[in-house]
Amino acid sequence: IENPLFFKENTRMFYGDANESVNKLMPMID
């Protein structure tokens, strides 16, 4: 089922999780 809204929600959730991971890793790199 092609549902742009569903895809957008999935993408937002995915990038939200990715951002969280990056924020957790940043202090280790710094």
C-alpha positions as CSV (number, residue, x, y, z in Angstrom):
1,I,0.0,0.0,0.0
2,E,1.5,3.3,-1.1
3,N,0.7,5.7,1.7
4,P,2.9,8.8,1.8
5,L,1.8,9.7,5.3
6,F,2.8,6.3,6.6
7,F,6.1,6.5,4.8
8,K,6.7,10.0,6.2
9,E,5.9,8.8,9.7
10,N,8.3,5.8,9.3
11,T,11.1,8.1,8.0
12,R,10.6,10.5,10.9
13,M,10.7,7.7,13.4
14,F,13.8,6.3,11.8
15,Y,15.7,9.6,11.7
16,G,14.6,10.3,15.2
17,D,16.2,7.1,16.4
18,A,19.3,7.8,14.4
19,N,19.6,11.3,15.9
20,E,19.3,9.8,19.3
21,S,22.1,7.3,18.6
22,V,24.3,10.1,17.2
23,N,23.6,12.2,20.3
24,K,24.7,9.3,22.5
25,L,27.9,8.7,20.5
26,M,29.0,12.3,20.2
27,P,30.3,12.7,23.8
28,M,32.4,9.5,23.3
29,I,34.0,11.0,20.1
30,D,34.5,14.4,21.5
